[in-house]
Amino acid sequence: MQLQDIFKVIILGGASLLLACNSGAKKGDGQDGDPVVDSASVEYGSSIDPVEPLATEPQNKYAKVIGWPEGKTPVAKAGFKVVKFAADLNSPRNIYVADNGDIFVAQARTEREGEAEEKKASRNVSPSKSPNTILLFRDTDGDGTPDEQFTFLQGLSQPFGMLVLGDYFYVANTDGLVRFPYKAGETTIKAKGEKLVDLPAGGYNNHWTRNLLASKDGKKIYITVGSGTNVAEQGLDVEKRRADILEVNPDGTGERIFAAGLRNPVGVAWEPESGKLWTAVNERDELGDELVPDYITSVKEGGFYGWPFAYWGKNPDPRLEGQREDLVNETIVPDYALGAHTASLGLAFSKGEKFPYGAYIGQHGSWNRSDFVGYKVAFVPFEAGKPKGEVQDFLSGFIANKSTNEVYGRPVGVAFAKSGYLLVADDSANTIWAVLPD
């Protein structure tokens, strides 16, 4: 029996789960919080030495989003400039660029009643309902500002992933995969969508996002589904088809679990040199300030990545220790750690033409750490299809004042436009930024 089948028995079979500082890392002092980069890092890099669980007590520190003052922008790495692509939007969460260059933006946010106001603010939860729309932008001259804007789709259900495949436009709503008849160049869709796959809705924090990626031959679609809880504290019955990357045919048939144990896989992309599938994963909470690091990793077919029983390879989660030791022993070590609680969500790759070759990661920023981390677009350089070197700040300046817990915005979705510049969705500030070579 393959590993994915073992996990499928656990998750899909309805079994219930009964839940029963040695750091050496350097700390930066920048306003946005410099990443830990030395060889003894406990949080960042290809090889880390994680601290002991609960080496620090779990803490919460919620951000107050104040928006960007007139004329102020995030700060890009030397050699690049930042342009305001679009403003006054309504929770722009994810960006998809079609082959013809059209730029689609999914507008959606968390909807959860009965939550403390400060916690809602930290998660971009507005008193109003999720906008549930997709916008279309066109930048015909490649200057980083659109010449046209359209409302492409409305009446969706917390949309996130988008995909053009054949004669269809696919949308990953939080509760299902839907497709619409589509011809390249259309500026709006009025037709009723066809629901192909039901997906488990709801979930811990922002685990409502469902992303999409087509196989290179267009014969398969990959769907990311985050966990329903932090560490399966409500039992595994609520985790059926969750913490997985699912694979389906373009008509929705043939579903299987492509990879499992990925707590909240959000960004997905093909690495350009190796051709491998990569994902950005938002890891678990409440084990301390420096645990558990979010990460990016190549995804192996049938692979198991630890959640909920283990983290960063074969390190057992103490809250579930002694359970499913067979799966703990099979856990794959991720490729690159990105810091605990950084909320690493967006993922895009550059081939190294106008932008350095490597991975660009939208870090939405922490809410459950004693000091802010994330709140930036991080860059991990690659060589021959693998991470090579230290993580760098590519786009920063989102933190306004740490002492007052104020931030200007929070980056999340990232994508490269056809003309080569980087697009960054700042959902809390209702803005999209374009980063261009200076």
N, C-alpha and C positions, 0 to 999 in steps of 0.2 A: 504494500500500500504506500502510495506517495505521501509526502508530508502534507501537501495541501489537502489530501483526502482525510488524513488523520485529523487535521484541524477542522475540516468540514464536519466530521463526525461530532466533534466537540461542540462547535458553534451551531450547526444546523440540526444536530440530533436532539436538541432540547435539553441537554444535560444541565443541571443547575450547579452553580459554584457556591460552596459555603465558605464565607470569608472568616474565617476565623478572626583635627582636620589636617588630614594629610594632603595638603594642596600642592605647595611648591610652585604655583602658577603666578605669573605676573599680572598685576592689575593696572589698567590704564586709568588716566585721570581726565580724559576728555569729557566735554559737556554731554556728549551722546553715549559715553561709556565705551572705552576702547576694548576691542576683543582681547581675550587671553590668547597669546600666540606662541609661548615658549614650549620647549619639548616636554616639559613636565605638566602640561595643561590638563586640567580636570574637565574642561568643557569644550574646547575648540581643537579641531584638527583630525587627522586620519587615525592617530593613535593617542588615546587619552587614558588617564588613570583616574577613574571616577572617585570622588570622595565617598566616605561611608554614608549610608542613608541617615537622614536626620542629624547630620553634622551641624546643621543650623535648623532652627525651628521654622516651619512654614510660616510665611508672612504675606500679607496683602498690601499692595500700594497701588491705588487706582489713579489713573491719569485723568486730568481735566483738560479736555480739548478746547483750546481757545481760538482756533482758526489762524490763518496766516495774515499778518498785517499787510496793508497795501505796499507793493513793491518788494516784499520779502519772499524768498524762495528757499527750498532746500539747497544744500551745498554739495556740489559734485566733486569727484576726484579731479585733480589737476589735469588740464587738457580737455575738459568737457564743460559745457554750459547747460543751464537749466532754463526751460521755457514753460510758461503755463499753457498747457495744451487745451484744457477746458476747465471751467469753474462753474459754481452755482449748480452743481449736479445734485443727485439724491442717492447717496451711498453707493458710489461706483466701486464695485468690489473686485471684478475680474475683467480681464482684457483678452480678446481673441482677435488675431489678424488673419484674414482669409487670404487665399492665394492671389486674389486680384488686388490686394492692398487695402480692402475695406477693413475698418477698425470697429469691432463690436465691443460694447461695454455692458456688462450685466450689472444692474442696480438692484441690490437686495441687502437685507440686514437681518440680524437676529430678532425674533419675535418671541418674547417670553414675559408673561405677566407675573406680578407678585415678586419681582426682584428689586433689591435695594437700588435707589437712584444712582449712587456712586458706582455700583457694579455695572449698571446699565451703561453709564457714560464710558466706562473703560472698554466696553464691548461694542460701542457704536450702536447702542439700542436706543431708538428714538421713541417718544410717546406715540408717534404716528406709525401706521402700518408700514411694512416693507413695501417699497415702490414696485417691485416685481416687474421691471421693464428691462428691455435691451435697447440701447441706443446704437446708432450707426454714425460713424465719422469718416470723412474723406479729407485727406491732406494731399492735394494734387501736385503741389510744388515741393513737398518734402522739407518745409521749413519748421516743422514742429507745431504748427497751429492748423486746425482744420478749416477747410473752405466750405464744407457742407456738414450739416448735422440733421439726423432724422430720428424719429421714434420708430424703431424697427419692429418690436414686439411688445405687447402689453398683456396684462391679465395672467401672468405666470405665477409660479409658486416658489418663491425664493430661488430664482435661477442663479447658476454660477457657471458651470461648464458650457461651452459652446463649440460647435463643430460644423463645418461644411463638408459633406461627403456625398458624392454623386449629385442627384437632383433634390437633395434634402438639406435643411438646416436643423441640426440637432441641438436640443437644450436639455441640460441636466438640472431639472428642478430638484428641490430637496426630497420630494416624494416620488420621483420617477423620471425616466428617460422619455422625452417626447421628440417627435420629428415633424417638420412642416415642409410642404412642397416649396421648392426654392430654385430660382434661377439667378446666377451670378449677376450682380448689378442692381437687383431689386432693392428698393429703399424702404419698403415696408411689407409686412406679411399680414394679411387679413384672414387667411384660411385657418380653419380649426386644426389644431395639432392632433397627432395620433400618438397615444401613449403606448410605448413598446415594452417598458419594464417598470414594474412597481419597485420602489426603493424604500427602505425603512427610514422614516422621517423622525425629526426631533433629535435631541442629544445634548450631551454635556457641553456647556459653554457655546462655542461657535461651530460645533460639529455638524452643522446643517449643510455645509457646502459639499457639492458633488461635482467633481471635475471630469472632463472628457479628453480623450486622446485617441486618434485613429492609428491603427497599424500602418506601416509604410505602404503596404499593398492595398490598403483600404478594405481588407476583408474582416477586420475585427475592430471593435471599439472597447477601450478600457475606461472603466468608471471607478472613481475613488469614492469610498464611503468611510467616514470616520466612525469611531466608537460611540456607543450610546451613553457611556459613563466614563468616569476617570480611570478606574481599574477594575471594572466588572463588579463593583460593589452591590449591584442589584441582581447579580447572577448572570450566567451566560445565555439564558433564554432571551434576554433583551439585546443580545449581541449577534443575533443571526444575520449573516451577510454584512457584518460591520467590521471595522478595522481591517478592511480588505481592499484590494484592487480587483474588481470584477472584470471579466471579459465576456462580451456578447457578440453575436453577429450583427450586422447593420440593421437587420429586421427585428432585433431584440431576442432572437432565439439563441439556444446553445449556451446559456449562461454557465459559467464556472468561476471558481475562485482562482485568479491568476497568482496572487500572492497574499499572505495573511500575516497577522500580528503587527500590522502597521496602524498605530493608535489613531492618528488623524492625518492620512496622506492627502495633501491638498494640491500643491503644484505638481504637474507631471509634464515631462518633455523628453524628446529623444536627444541623447548626447551626440553631437555631430561627428566626432571622430570614430567612436566605437560602434555607434548605431544602437546602443543599449537604452532601455527605458530607465529613466531616473525619476525620483519623486522627492518632494520635501515633506518631512513628517514633523508634526507638532506632538511632542511627547507628554508624558503624564505629570501630574502635579502632586504636591503635598509631601515630598520627600526632602525638602530643604531648598535653600537658595541655589545650590549648584547642581542639583539633580532634578529631573533627568535631562541631559542635553537634547535639544531638537537636532535634526540631522537631515542631510541629503544622502541619498544612496541609490546605486544601481539596483534594479529589481530583478531578481531571479525568478523564473517561472517555477511555481510550486514552493517558493521560499517562505520561510516563517521568520519573522523579525522580532518576536519576543512578547508583544503585548497579549495579555496583561501579566504574564507570569515572570518575564525577565526583561531587562533593559540593557542596552549597549552590550549585546552579546549575551553571555551566559551568567550575568549578574541577576540573581533572583530578587524579585520585588519582595521585601520583607512582609508585606501585607498578605502575600499569597505563598509564602515560603513553604516548601514541602509539597506543593500541588503541581502536578504535571511536570515532574522533573525530566521526563522524556522530552517534552517540548523545550524546556530550558536548555537541555543539552544540544538540541537541534537549532537553536537560535543563531541567526546570521548576524555578524557584527556589521553595522552600517559603515558606509564609506567615509563619512566626514561629519564630525560633530560641530554644531553651530551655536552652542550655548544654551543653558537651561532657561526656559520660560521666555525665550526671545520671540516666540510665536512665529517661527519661520514657515511661511505659507506660500508665497509666490515663487515660481521657478521659471527661468528662461536661460537658454544657452546662446552664447555668441561664438561664431566660428573663428573670430580673431581678425576680422577685416577692419571695420571701423572701431570696434571695441575689443579689448583684450579677450583672448580665448579663455572661456571658463563659464562658471555658473553664476547667475545673478539671482539673489534670493531676497524677496520682500519680507522683512521682519516687522510684523505688526506691533510688537513691543509687549513687555511684561505687564502683568497686573498682580502677580502673586510672588513678588520678590522684594527684598528690603530696599533695593535700589533699582532704578529703571535700567533695563537692558533691551537690546533690539532697537526699535524705532529708527530703522535705517534700511537701505538696500545694501546687503553685504555681497562681496565678490570673492569667489574661490577660484584661483587660477587653476587651469587644467593643462596637462601635457599627455598626449597620446591616449586620450580618453579617460584619464584618471586625475583626481585632484593632485596638485603639485604646488606646495607652498602654503603660506599663511593666509588666513581669511583677512580681507581688507574692507574698510568702509568705502563704498562707492558713492552712495548718496546718503548724506547725514543732515544734521541741523534740525531734526524734527522736534527735539526736546527744547522747550522754551526756558524752563526754570525748574531744576530738580527740587529745589527747596520748597517750592509751592506746588509741586506735582503737575505743572502745566506743560502741555505739549501743543505744538501747532497743528499736528496731524499725525496720521498713522499709515505708513505704506503697506500695501498688501499685494495686489496682483501686479505682475510685471510681464512685458512682452516687447518684442522687437518689431517695429514697423517695417514695411517692405523697403522703404528708403534707408533703413539702417539705424535709426535712432531708437533709444529705449523709452518705452512708455511705462509710467508708474501710477497705479491707482492709489490715491490717498482718500480712503473711504470716509474717514472721520471728518476731514476738511472739505469733502464734496468736490474734490479737485483731481485732475489728472495732470501729471507733469511729464514733459518730454526732456530727455537728456541727449544732447547732441555734441559731436566733436566741436571744440572751440576753434 
